[in-house]
């Protein structure tokens, strides 16, 4: 996946899910969604965090190291080679056209990953409302050229979810003072 996926971590999510959940059956969809949420909210690229988690789950620390190297090294080597010849590389119209096509493909992979995660989200109103609000905020931000931090949106979603959880979990207060 690290060698054959263009577009970074978000573009890899759909492929990671197909491999980890569908083909290998290393985890179920719920655990995959939890892993992606944690990988997104921890420092570092999402695909690397996902691979490290799965590697650790399957084979401990050695598995984490090997999975991380497996997802990083192919892209690193390819990009290193391309960077050595980048100016001359993009002069070829065929290569420039291929790069434009790859951009479209990457956009579709990211859209597919988002749509897949939305479909698999729990069928409760709270996560859907939060996701919808985040989508509208990001869309309006893009339409009006406002810079909106995805990290700030994730933090707000987490705070809202924790607040709702705390409100639902709080024991009902009965009676007056002294009871």
N, CA and C atoms as an extended XYZ file, in Angstrom:
537
Properties=species:S:1:pos:R:3:atomname:S:1:resname:S:1:resid:I:1 pbc="F F F"
N         0.836       -1.190        0.000 N   UNK     1
C         0.000        0.000        0.000 CA  UNK     1
C         0.873        1.243        0.000 C   UNK     1
N         1.946        1.246        0.781 N   UNK     2
C         2.844        2.388        0.829 CA  UNK     2
C         3.517        2.665       -0.503 C   UNK     2
N         3.743        1.639       -1.290 N   UNK     3
C         4.429        1.809       -2.569 CA  UNK     3
C         3.476        2.194       -3.696 C   UNK     3
N         2.214        1.830       -3.580 N   UNK     4
C         1.314        1.966       -4.719 CA  UNK     4
C         0.188        2.972       -4.530 C   UNK     4
N         0.192        3.737       -3.445 N   UNK     5
C        -0.875        4.684       -3.190 CA  UNK     5
C        -0.358        6.105       -3.320 C   UNK     5
N        -1.036        6.897       -4.124 N   UNK     6
C        -0.711        8.308       -4.267 CA  UNK     6
C        -1.678        9.109       -3.414 C   UNK     6
N        -1.216       10.236       -2.871 N   UNK     7
C        -2.115       11.144       -2.183 CA  UNK     7
C        -2.020       11.145       -0.676 C   UNK     7
N        -1.133       10.381       -0.102 N   UNK     8
C        -0.949       10.435        1.334 CA  UNK     8
C        -1.903        9.554        2.116 C   UNK     8
N        -1.916        9.781        3.416 N   UNK     9
C        -2.629        8.923        4.351 CA  UNK     9
C        -4.115        8.804        4.130 C   UNK     9
N        -4.781        9.923        3.835 N   UNK    10
C        -6.225        9.851        3.653 CA  UNK    10
C        -6.587        9.007        2.446 C   UNK    10
N        -5.779        9.085        1.413 N   UNK    11
C        -6.034        8.266        0.228 CA  UNK    11
C        -5.822        6.787        0.534 C   UNK    11
N        -5.008        6.479        1.535 N   UNK    12
C        -4.706        5.089        1.890 CA  UNK    12
C        -5.784        4.446        2.759 C   UNK    12
N        -6.625        5.247        3.397 N   UNK    13
C        -7.571        4.710        4.381 CA  UNK    13
C        -8.464        3.627        3.777 C   UNK    13
N        -9.029        3.877        2.606 N   UNK    14
C        -9.915        2.881        1.994 CA  UNK    14
C        -9.146        1.599        1.689 C   UNK    14
N        -7.907        1.731        1.220 N   UNK    15
C        -7.101        0.552        0.915 CA  UNK    15
C        -6.701       -0.193        2.192 C   UNK    15
N        -6.376        0.565        3.238 N   UNK    16
C        -6.035       -0.065        4.522 CA  UNK    16
C        -7.232       -0.845        5.058 C   UNK    16
N        -8.414       -0.246        4.960 N   UNK    17
C        -9.607       -0.941        5.455 CA  UNK    17
C        -9.859       -2.223        4.667 C   UNK    17
N        -9.743       -2.120        3.355 N   UNK    18
C        -9.961       -3.315        2.526 CA  UNK    18
C        -8.993       -4.431        2.923 C   UNK    18
N        -7.746       -4.059        3.174 N   UNK    19
C        -6.724       -5.058        3.508 CA  UNK    19
C        -6.903       -5.594        4.928 C   UNK    19
N        -7.016       -4.701        5.918 N   UNK    20
C        -7.054       -5.106        7.329 CA  UNK    20
C        -8.372       -5.752        7.728 C   UNK    20
N        -9.484       -5.193        7.224 N   UNK    21
C       -10.809       -5.679        7.619 CA  UNK    21
C       -11.329       -6.726        6.641 C   UNK    21
N       -11.262       -6.403        5.350 N   UNK    22
C       -11.847       -7.274        4.341 CA  UNK    22
C       -11.041       -8.528        4.056 C   UNK    22
N        -9.795       -8.349        3.640 N   UNK    23
C        -9.000       -9.497        3.203 CA  UNK    23
C        -8.378      -10.266        4.358 C   UNK    23
N        -7.644       -9.587        5.207 N   UNK    24
C        -6.875      -10.270        6.259 CA  UNK    24
C        -7.707      -10.589        7.503 C   UNK    24
N        -8.804       -9.844        7.697 N   UNK    25
C        -9.676      -10.036        8.879 CA  UNK    25
C        -8.903       -9.856       10.193 C   UNK    25
N        -7.968       -8.911       10.203 N   UNK    26
C        -7.179       -8.646       11.406 CA  UNK    26
C        -7.972       -7.844       12.436 C   UNK    26
N        -9.034       -7.182       11.988 N   UNK    27
C        -9.870       -6.393       12.898 CA  UNK    27
C       -11.245       -6.242       12.259 C   UNK    27
N       -12.225       -5.875       13.086 N   UNK    28
C       -13.550       -5.636       12.529 CA  UNK    28
C       -13.681       -4.157       12.170 C   UNK    28
N       -14.790       -3.795       11.535 N   UNK    29
C       -14.974       -2.419       11.074 CA  UNK    29
C       -14.974       -1.419       12.219 C   UNK    29
N       -15.598       -1.787       13.323 N   UNK    30
C       -15.667       -0.884       14.486 CA  UNK    30
C       -14.261       -0.574       15.003 C   UNK    30
N       -13.430       -1.602       15.142 N   UNK    31
C       -12.054       -1.374       15.605 CA  UNK    31
C       -11.283       -0.543       14.580 C   UNK    31
N       -11.524       -0.776       13.292 N   UNK    32
C       -10.850        0.012       12.262 CA  UNK    32
C       -11.225        1.481       12.388 C   UNK    32
N       -12.516        1.776       12.553 N   UNK    33
C       -12.957        3.164       12.694 CA  UNK    33
C       -12.352        3.801       13.940 C   UNK    33
N       -12.290        3.047       15.038 N   UNK    34
C       -11.651        3.561       16.256 CA  UNK    34
C       -10.170        3.833       16.007 C   UNK    34
N        -9.503        2.917       15.297 N   UNK    35
C        -8.083        3.084       15.003 CA  UNK    35
C        -7.854        4.345       14.165 C   UNK    35
N        -8.693        4.561       13.164 N   UNK    36
C        -8.545        5.742       12.316 CA  UNK    36
C        -8.767        7.016       13.132 C   UNK    36
N        -9.759        7.008       14.014 N   UNK    37
C       -10.015        8.188       14.852 CA  UNK    37
C        -8.823        8.484       15.754 C   UNK    37
N        -8.253        7.448       16.346 N   UNK    38
C        -7.088        7.642       17.215 CA  UNK    38
C        -5.876        8.060       16.389 C   UNK    38
N        -5.682        7.426       15.239 N   UNK    39
C        -4.536        7.758       14.380 CA  UNK    39
C        -4.615        9.197       13.890 C   UNK    39
N        -5.826        9.681       13.651 N   UNK    40
C        -5.998       11.054       13.198 CA  UNK    40
C        -5.720       12.054       14.317 C   UNK    40
N        -6.029       11.675       15.537 N   UNK    41
C        -5.889       12.621       16.635 CA  UNK    41
C        -4.538       12.550       17.334 C   UNK    41
N        -3.675       11.640       16.923 N   UNK    42
C        -2.327       11.579       17.492 CA  UNK    42
C        -1.339       12.200       16.514 C   UNK    42
N        -0.194       12.658       17.010 N   UNK    43
C         0.787       13.298       16.121 CA  UNK    43
C         1.299       12.331       15.057 C   UNK    43
N         1.527       12.854       13.872 N   UNK    44
C         2.082       12.067       12.791 CA  UNK    44
C         1.059       11.775       11.721 C   UNK    44
N         1.536       11.314       10.568 N   UNK    45
C         0.634       10.991        9.460 CA  UNK    45
C        -0.296        9.834        9.809 C   UNK    45
N        -1.528        9.940        9.364 N   UNK    46
C        -2.563        8.971        9.719 CA  UNK    46
C        -2.231        7.558        9.240 C   UNK    46
N        -1.721        7.413        8.023 N   UNK    47
C        -1.424        6.077        7.491 CA  UNK    47
C        -0.309        5.409        8.293 C   UNK    47
N         0.678        6.187        8.678 N   UNK    48
C         1.783        5.630        9.469 CA  UNK    48
C         1.271        5.207       10.845 C   UNK    48
N         0.442        6.052       11.448 N   UNK    49
C        -0.113        5.702       12.757 CA  UNK    49
C        -0.965        4.440       12.684 C   UNK    49
N        -1.756        4.312       11.615 N   UNK    50
C        -2.583        3.107       11.438 CA  UNK    50
C        -1.701        1.871       11.263 C   UNK    50
N        -0.700        1.981       10.397 N   UNK    51
C         0.180        0.834       10.151 CA  UNK    51
C         0.920        0.434       11.421 C   UNK    51
N         1.378        1.414       12.169 N   UNK    52
C         2.104        1.128       13.413 CA  UNK    52
C         1.192        0.401       14.400 C   UNK    52
N        -0.056        0.854       14.506 N   UNK    53
C        -1.016        0.216       15.407 CA  UNK    53
C        -1.246       -1.244       15.020 C   UNK    53
N        -1.512       -1.463       13.733 N   UNK    54
C        -1.801       -2.821       13.268 CA  UNK    54
C        -0.562       -3.704       13.428 C   UNK    54
N         0.609       -3.168       13.106 N   UNK    55
C         1.850       -3.934       13.279 CA  UNK    55
C         2.052       -4.337       14.725 C   UNK    55
N         1.783       -3.392       15.642 N   UNK    56
C         1.931       -3.700       17.070 CA  UNK    56
C         0.902       -4.736       17.512 C   UNK    56
N        -0.320       -4.592       17.028 N   UNK    57
C        -1.382       -5.537       17.397 CA  UNK    57
C        -1.044       -6.954       16.935 C   UNK    57
N        -0.466       -7.062       15.744 N   UNK    58
C        -0.202       -8.376       15.167 CA  UNK    58
C         1.097       -9.013       15.659 C   UNK    58
N         2.137       -8.191       15.930 N   UNK    59
C         3.442       -8.783       16.262 CA  UNK    59
C         4.251       -7.968       17.253 C   UNK    59
N         3.585       -7.194       18.106 N   UNK    60
C         4.300       -6.456       19.136 CA  UNK    60
C         5.182       -5.348       18.562 C   UNK    60
N         6.242       -5.019       19.305 N   UNK    61
C         7.105       -3.903       18.928 CA  UNK    61
C         7.792       -4.148       17.583 C   UNK    61
N         8.236       -5.367       17.334 N   UNK    62
C         8.885       -5.668       16.051 CA  UNK    62
C         7.898       -5.460       14.899 C   UNK    62
N         6.657       -5.871       15.094 N   UNK    63
C         5.635       -5.670       14.079 CA  UNK    63
C         5.357       -4.200       13.834 C   UNK    63
N         5.345       -3.402       14.906 N   UNK    64
C         5.132       -1.961       14.762 CA  UNK    64
C         6.244       -1.323       13.938 C   UNK    64
N         7.477       -1.692       14.239 N   UNK    65
C         8.624       -1.135       13.511 CA  UNK    65
C         8.579       -1.553       12.043 C   UNK    65
N         8.348       -2.831       11.782 N   UNK    66
C         8.327       -3.313       10.405 CA  UNK    66
C         7.158       -2.723        9.611 C   UNK    66
N         5.992       -2.616       10.227 N   UNK    67
C         4.840       -2.033        9.535 CA  UNK    67
C         5.092       -0.561        9.215 C   UNK    67
N         5.693        0.151       10.150 N   UNK    68
C         6.015        1.562        9.922 CA  UNK    68
C         7.009        1.711        8.779 C   UNK    68
N         8.050        0.909        8.799 N   UNK    69
C         9.031        0.953        7.707 CA  UNK    69
C         8.389        0.548        6.379 C   UNK    69
N         7.511       -0.440        6.423 N   UNK    70
C         6.864       -0.919        5.209 CA  UNK    70
C         5.974        0.114        4.552 C   UNK    70
N         5.388        0.993        5.338 N   UNK    71
C         4.517        2.005        4.737 CA  UNK    71
C         5.293        3.271        4.380 C   UNK    71
N         6.432        3.508        5.044 N   UNK    72
C         7.205        4.727        4.813 CA  UNK    72
C         8.266        4.563        3.723 C   UNK    72
N         9.035        3.486        3.788 N   UNK    73
C        10.188        3.345        2.895 CA  UNK    73
C         9.856        3.360        1.403 C   UNK    73
N         8.838        2.639        0.942 N   UNK    74
C         8.575        2.679       -0.500 CA  UNK    74
C         8.308        4.098       -1.019 C   UNK    74
N         7.462        4.843       -0.324 N   UNK    75
C         7.166        6.211       -0.740 CA  UNK    75
C         8.406        7.089       -0.663 C   UNK    75
N         9.175        6.924        0.397 N   UNK    76
C        10.393        7.721        0.563 CA  UNK    76
C        11.359        7.484       -0.591 C   UNK    76
N        11.586        6.238       -0.918 N   UNK    77
C        12.530        5.907       -1.997 CA  UNK    77
C        12.025        6.461       -3.333 C   UNK    77
N        10.750        6.267       -3.624 N   UNK    78
C        10.181        6.760       -4.876 CA  UNK    78
C        10.284        8.285       -4.948 C   UNK    78
N         9.899        8.971       -3.877 N   UNK    79
C         9.965       10.430       -3.872 CA  UNK    79
C        11.402       10.936       -3.937 C   UNK    79
N        12.311       10.236       -3.315 N   UNK    80
C        13.720       10.634       -3.379 CA  UNK    80
C        14.223       10.559       -4.817 C   UNK    80
N        13.900        9.490       -5.492 N   UNK    81
C        14.332        9.336       -6.890 CA  UNK    81
C        13.679       10.394       -7.775 C   UNK    81
N        12.378       10.621       -7.585 N   UNK    82
C        11.687       11.632       -8.383 CA  UNK    82
C        12.276       13.014       -8.117 C   UNK    82
N        12.574       13.334       -6.857 N   UNK    83
C        13.096       14.665       -6.529 CA  UNK    83
C        14.438       14.938       -7.194 C   UNK    83
N        15.200       13.902       -7.469 N   UNK    84
C        16.487       14.085       -8.122 CA  UNK    84
C        16.295       14.555       -9.568 C   UNK    84
N        15.175       14.213      -10.159 N   UNK    85
C        14.940       14.532      -11.564 CA  UNK    85
C        13.671       15.358      -11.774 C   UNK    85
N        13.142       15.990      -10.734 N   UNK    86
C        11.813       16.605      -10.790 CA  UNK    86
C        11.679       17.645      -11.896 C   UNK    86
N        12.631       18.559      -12.011 N   UNK    87
C        12.500       19.601      -13.020 CA  UNK    87
C        12.396       18.988      -14.419 C   UNK    87
N        13.240       18.050      -14.712 N   UNK    88
C        13.228       17.415      -16.021 CA  UNK    88
C        12.041       16.464      -16.161 C   UNK    88
N        11.633       15.893      -15.043 N   UNK    89
C        10.550       14.918      -15.026 CA  UNK    89
C         9.238       15.551      -15.499 C   UNK    89
N         8.907       16.748      -14.984 N   UNK    90
C         7.639       17.400      -15.308 CA  UNK    90
C         7.638       18.067      -16.677 C   UNK    90
N         8.788       18.138      -17.339 N   UNK    91
C         8.850       18.702      -18.689 CA  UNK    91
C         8.144       17.795      -19.697 C   UNK    91
N         8.078       16.531      -19.413 N   UNK    92
C         7.404       15.601      -20.311 CA  UNK    92
C         5.901       15.754      -20.143 C   UNK    92
N         5.211       16.063      -21.243 N   UNK    93
C         3.769       16.306      -21.178 CA  UNK    93
C         3.009       15.078      -20.703 C   UNK    93
N         3.510       13.905      -21.037 N   UNK    94
C         2.852       12.674      -20.616 CA  UNK    94
C         2.883       12.563      -19.088 C   UNK    94
N         4.034       12.886      -18.498 N   UNK    95
C         4.168       12.820      -17.031 CA  UNK    95
C         3.289       13.874      -16.380 C   UNK    95
N         3.275       15.104      -16.912 N   UNK    96
C         2.440       16.174      -16.362 CA  UNK    96
C         0.963       15.789      -16.435 C   UNK    96
N         0.545       15.195      -17.555 N   UNK    97
C        -0.852       14.763      -17.692 CA  UNK    97
C        -1.177       13.645      -16.710 C   UNK    97
N        -0.251       12.726      -16.530 N   UNK    98
C        -0.458       11.637      -15.565 CA  UNK    98
C        -0.614       12.194      -14.155 C   UNK    98
N         0.176       13.194      -13.806 N   UNK    99
C         0.078       13.802      -12.471 CA  UNK    99
C        -1.277       14.475      -12.271 C   UNK    99
N        -1.800       15.119      -13.304 N   UNK   100
C        -3.142       15.719      -13.200 CA  UNK   100
C        -4.194       14.630      -12.984 C   UNK   100
N        -4.059       13.526      -13.686 N   UNK   101
C        -4.992       12.413      -13.508 CA  UNK   101
C        -4.896       11.803      -12.123 C   UNK   101
N        -3.676       11.710      -11.625 N   UNK   102
C        -3.469       11.161      -10.284 CA  UNK   102
C        -4.149       12.046       -9.239 C   UNK   102
N        -4.104       13.371       -9.422 N   UNK   103
C        -4.772       14.284       -8.478 CA  UNK   103
C        -6.264       13.984       -8.397 C   UNK   103
N        -6.887       13.739       -9.547 N   UNK   104
C        -8.318       13.415       -9.567 CA  UNK   104
C        -8.557       12.087       -8.841 C   UNK   104
N        -7.721       11.103       -9.147 N   UNK   105
C        -7.855        9.797       -8.499 CA  UNK   105
C        -7.696        9.878       -6.995 C   UNK   105
N        -6.744       10.668       -6.537 N   UNK   106
C        -6.517       10.836       -5.100 CA  UNK   106
C        -7.731       11.484       -4.450 C   UNK   106
N        -8.293       12.485       -5.110 N   UNK   107
C        -9.496       13.140       -4.571 CA  UNK   107
C       -10.626       12.131       -4.401 C   UNK   107
N       -10.792       11.267       -5.387 N   UNK   108
C       -11.841       10.254       -5.305 CA  UNK   108
C       -11.565        9.230       -4.207 C   UNK   108
N       -10.298        8.843       -4.026 N   UNK   109
C        -9.961        7.920       -2.936 CA  UNK   109
C       -10.287        8.524       -1.575 C   UNK   109
N        -9.957        9.802       -1.405 N   UNK   110
C       -10.240       10.474       -0.133 CA  UNK   110
C       -11.746       10.585        0.081 C   UNK   110
N       -12.475       10.953       -0.968 N   UNK   111
C       -13.932       11.035       -0.875 CA  UNK   111
C       -14.539        9.672       -0.546 C   UNK   111
N       -14.025        8.615       -1.177 N   UNK   112
C       -14.499        7.257       -0.911 CA  UNK   112
C       -14.250        6.857        0.536 C   UNK   112
N       -13.073        7.188        1.052 N   UNK   113
C       -12.760        6.849        2.449 CA  UNK   113
C       -13.712        7.564        3.399 C   UNK   113
N       -13.980        8.848        3.138 N   UNK   114
C       -14.904        9.598        3.988 CA  UNK   114
C       -16.317        9.051        3.924 C   UNK   114
N       -16.786        8.754        2.714 N   UNK   115
C       -18.143        8.223        2.552 CA  UNK   115
C       -18.270        6.855        3.223 C   UNK   115
N       -17.247        6.024        3.089 N   UNK   116
C       -17.265        4.701        3.707 CA  UNK   116
C       -17.322        4.818        5.224 C   UNK   116
N       -16.530        5.713        5.787 N   UNK   117
C       -16.539        5.891        7.244 CA  UNK   117
C       -17.884        6.429        7.719 C   UNK   117
N       -18.484        7.340        6.954 N   UNK   118
C       -19.798        7.864        7.331 CA  UNK   118
C       -20.856        6.770        7.332 C   UNK   118
N       -20.821        5.906        6.319 N   UNK   119
C       -21.801        4.819        6.239 CA  UNK   119
C       -21.662        3.852        7.409 C   UNK   119
N       -20.435        3.661        7.880 N   UNK   120
C       -20.200        2.672        8.922 CA  UNK   120
C       -20.289        3.256       10.330 C   UNK   120
N       -20.519        4.548       10.412 N   UNK   121
C       -20.651        5.193       11.700 CA  UNK   121
C       -21.911        4.677       12.395 C   UNK   121
N       -21.882        4.661       13.716 N   UNK   122
C       -23.070        4.220       14.453 CA  UNK   122
C       -24.272        5.045       14.026 C   UNK   122
N       -25.399        4.395       13.954 N   UNK   123
C       -26.629        5.024       13.459 CA  UNK   123
C       -27.313        5.840       14.553 C   UNK   123
N       -26.544        6.667       15.223 N   UNK   124
C       -27.087        7.516       16.276 CA  UNK   124
C       -27.015        8.961       15.805 C   UNK   124
N       -27.904        9.811       16.305 N   UNK   125
C       -27.942       11.186       15.804 CA  UNK   125
C       -26.691       12.014       16.160 C   UNK   125
N       -26.137       11.833       17.347 N   UNK   126
C       -25.030       12.690       17.775 CA  UNK   126
C       -23.829       12.641       16.827 C   UNK   126
N       -23.290       11.460       16.475 N   UNK   127
C       -22.151       11.462       15.562 CA  UNK   127
C       -22.497       12.025       14.183 C   UNK   127
N       -23.712       11.776       13.725 N   UNK   128
C       -24.118       12.277       12.412 CA  UNK   128
C       -24.265       13.799       12.421 C   UNK   128
N       -24.793       14.346       13.511 N   UNK   129
C       -24.926       15.806       13.620 CA  UNK   129
C       -23.543       16.448       13.660 C   UNK   129
N       -22.643       15.880       14.453 N   UNK   130
C       -21.286       16.426       14.544 CA  UNK   130
C       -20.589       16.357       13.186 C   UNK   130
N       -20.694       15.223       12.510 N   UNK   131
C       -20.066       15.076       11.188 CA  UNK   131
C       -20.672       16.060       10.191 C   UNK   131
N       -21.989       16.212       10.219 N   UNK   132
C       -22.656       17.151        9.313 CA  UNK   132
C       -22.234       18.587        9.559 C   UNK   132
N       -22.165       18.971       10.823 N   UNK   133
C       -21.734       20.334       11.164 CA  UNK   133
C       -20.290       20.572       10.733 C   UNK   133
N       -19.432       19.603       10.977 N   UNK   134
C       -18.028       19.736       10.565 CA  UNK   134
C       -17.924       19.876        9.052 C   UNK   134
N       -18.715       19.084        8.318 N   UNK   135
C       -18.709       19.163        6.859 CA  UNK   135
C       -19.145       20.541        6.388 C   UNK   135
N       -20.234       21.056        6.962 N   UNK   136
C       -20.737       22.372        6.567 CA  UNK   136
C       -19.712       23.454        6.886 C   UNK   136
N       -19.091       23.384        8.043 N   UNK   137
C       -18.079       24.382        8.425 CA  UNK   137
C       -16.902       24.343        7.448 C   UNK   137
N       -16.414       23.138        7.127 N   UNK   138
C       -15.289       23.025        6.188 CA  UNK   138
C       -15.697       23.498        4.792 C   UNK   138
N       -16.899       23.152        4.351 N   UNK   139
C       -17.375       23.570        3.034 CA  UNK   139
C       -17.479       25.091        2.954 C   UNK   139
N       -18.100       25.707        3.957 N   UNK   140
C       -18.211       27.161        3.974 CA  UNK   140
C       -16.839       27.818        4.054 C   UNK   140
N       -15.952       27.224        4.838 N   UNK   141
C       -14.591       27.746        4.910 CA  UNK   141
C       -13.907       27.743        3.554 C   UNK   141
N       -14.079       26.650        2.805 N   UNK   142
C       -13.487       26.574        1.471 CA  UNK   142
C       -14.156       27.545        0.500 C   UNK   142
N       -15.478       27.659        0.569 N   UNK   143
C       -16.200       28.561       -0.338 CA  UNK   143
C       -15.820       30.022       -0.114 C   UNK   143
N       -15.614       30.392        1.148 N   UNK   144
C       -15.301       31.781        1.473 CA  UNK   144
C       -13.817       32.001        1.761 C   UNK   144
N       -12.994       31.033        1.381 N   UNK   145
C       -11.526       31.120        1.533 CA  UNK   145
C       -11.107       31.424        2.965 C   UNK   145
N       -11.783       30.801        3.908 N   UNK   146
C       -11.415       30.933        5.316 CA  UNK   146
C       -10.539       29.758        5.697 C   UNK   146
N        -9.541       30.012        6.483 N   UNK   147
C        -8.647       28.947        6.925 CA  UNK   147
C        -9.210       28.362        8.222 C   UNK   147
N        -9.747       27.160        8.143 N   UNK   148
C       -10.328       26.504        9.309 CA  UNK   148
C        -9.479       25.282        9.626 C   UNK   148
N        -9.033       25.213       10.842 N   UNK   149
C        -8.156       24.130       11.258 CA  UNK   149
C        -8.956       22.840       11.478 C   UNK   149
N        -8.532       21.769       10.813 N   UNK   150
C        -9.190       20.485       11.027 CA  UNK   150
C        -8.924       19.998       12.446 C   UNK   150
N        -7.781       20.371       13.000 N   UNK   151
C        -7.472       19.991       14.384 CA  UNK   151
C        -8.454       20.664       15.335 C   UNK   151
N        -8.745       21.944       15.091 N   UNK   152
C        -9.707       22.658       15.944 CA  UNK   152
C       -11.090       22.019       15.839 C   UNK   152
N       -11.479       21.600       14.627 N   UNK   153
C       -12.768       20.923       14.459 CA  UNK   153
C       -12.795       19.598       15.214 C   UNK   153
N       -11.709       18.843       15.146 N   UNK   154
C       -11.654       17.563       15.866 CA  UNK   154
C       -11.715       17.792       17.376 C   UNK   154
N       -11.000       18.805       17.836 N   UNK   155
C       -11.034       19.108       19.272 CA  UNK   155
C       -12.451       19.506       19.697 C   UNK   155
N       -13.100       20.345       18.897 N   UNK   156
C       -14.470       20.756       19.212 CA  UNK   156
C       -15.400       19.548       19.226 C   UNK   156
N       -15.260       18.650       18.240 N   UNK   157
C       -16.095       17.447       18.200 CA  UNK   157
C       -15.860       16.585       19.437 C   UNK   157
N       -14.593       16.446       19.836 N   UNK   158
C       -14.275       15.671       21.033 CA  UNK   158
C       -14.861       16.286       22.287 C   UNK   158
N       -14.758       17.608       22.408 N   UNK   159
C       -15.298       18.308       23.587 CA  UNK   159
C       -16.814       18.170       23.631 C   UNK   159
N       -17.465       18.332       22.487 N   UNK   160
C       -18.926       18.192       22.437 CA  UNK   160
C       -19.325       16.769       22.820 C   UNK   160
N       -18.640       15.767       22.264 N   UNK   161
C       -18.968       14.368       22.583 CA  UNK   161
C       -18.749       14.065       24.052 C   UNK   161
N       -17.642       14.548       24.609 N   UNK   162
C       -17.380       14.332       26.033 CA  UNK   162
C       -18.416       15.034       26.902 C   UNK   162
N       -18.827       16.226       26.497 N   UNK   163
C       -19.847       16.952       27.264 CA  UNK   163
C       -21.173       16.210       27.258 C   UNK   163
N       -21.566       15.711       26.093 N   UNK   164
C       -22.819       14.944       25.997 CA  UNK   164
C       -22.716       13.672       26.831 C   UNK   164
N       -21.575       12.989       26.749 N   UNK   165
C       -21.362       11.775       27.541 CA  UNK   165
C       -21.444       12.082       29.037 C   UNK   165
N       -20.772       13.166       29.460 N   UNK   166
C       -20.789       13.539       30.874 CA  UNK   166
C       -22.202       13.884       31.333 C   UNK   166
N       -22.948       14.586       30.491 N   UNK   167
C       -24.314       14.954       30.850 CA  UNK   167
C       -25.209       13.729       30.975 C   UNK   167
N       -25.025       12.758       30.080 N   UNK   168
C       -25.827       11.542       30.132 CA  UNK   168
C       -25.418       10.638       31.290 C   UNK   168
N       -24.143       10.682       31.671 N   UNK   169
C       -23.632        9.800       32.714 CA  UNK   169
C       -23.817       10.337       34.107 C   UNK   169
N       -24.038       11.640       34.230 N   UNK   170
C       -24.177       12.262       35.559 CA  UNK   170
C       -25.402       11.679       36.252 C   UNK   170
N       -25.224       11.280       37.503 N   UNK   171
C       -26.389       10.746       38.231 CA  UNK   171
C       -27.415       11.860       38.434 C   UNK   171
N       -28.651       11.470       38.307 N   UNK   172
C       -29.726       12.434       38.485 CA  UNK   172
C       -29.719       12.921       39.925 C   UNK   172
N       -29.744       14.228       40.088 N   UNK   173
C       -29.761       14.779       41.450 CA  UNK   173
C       -31.193       14.790       41.968 C   UNK   173
N       -31.352       14.301       43.148 N   UNK   174
C       -32.692       14.216       43.728 CA  UNK   174
C       -32.738       15.000       45.025 C   UNK   174
N       -33.873       15.563       45.229 N   UNK   175
C       -34.102       16.246       46.503 CA  UNK   175
C       -33.279       17.515       46.612 C   UNK   175
N       -33.237       18.055       47.823 N   UNK   176
C       -32.518       19.303       48.066 CA  UNK   176
C       -31.181       19.026       48.701 C   UNK   176
N       -30.610       20.049       49.257 N   UNK   177
C       -29.305       19.947       49.910 CA  UNK   177
C       -29.444       19.072       51.146 C   UNK   177
N       -28.443       18.277       51.419 N   UNK   178
C       -28.450       17.427       52.611 CA  UNK   178
C       -29.029       16.061       52.373 C   UNK   178
N       -29.550       15.773       51.221 N   UNK   179
C       -30.091       14.447       50.950 CA  UNK   179
C       -29.133       13.645       50.142 C   UNK   179
